[in-house]
Amino acid sequence: MFVGRHERQVDPKGRLALPSAYRPRFEPRCYLAFGQDGCIDVLTADGFEEVANEMVDKVRRGEISRAQQRALAANTIEATIDGQGRINIDPSLREFAGIETGTTVVVSGSFDRVEIWHPARFAEQTAQGAAMLGAQG
């Protein structure tokens, strides 16, 4: 399980140091993909395989289009973790998430994955989620 929230800097080369608590589950590689609500998902190899298999099954059942499958597959990047615990975030993924090099991002656990967020988007999403949880109580 991935939990917690961390602020990190994306360096000028587009690299991000993963929080040390998360790294062992991702080494030696992980997958970066378009996430829901405008974040970047960081998935373990096993986690990405589950997502990919589920998506293929949904296409076969007609629940999603092949175009959606194609978009996710084409925009998923396999990333290796360097000796300093950094991953390189592809420019297309940074653009999708509204993240620029040299800026702060939020790296947040989301149980089965890690998400990388532009801080304003993260604040908006967590405020909405907190309000919904409060309404249920």
ABEGO torsion letter per residue (X at the ends): XBBEBBBBBBBAAGBBBBBAAAAAAAOABBBBBBBBGGBBBBBBAAAAAAAAAAAAAAAAAGABBAAAAAAAAAABBBBBBBAAGBBBBBAAAAAAAGBBBGBBBBBBBAGABBBBBBAAAAAAAAAAAAAAAAAAX
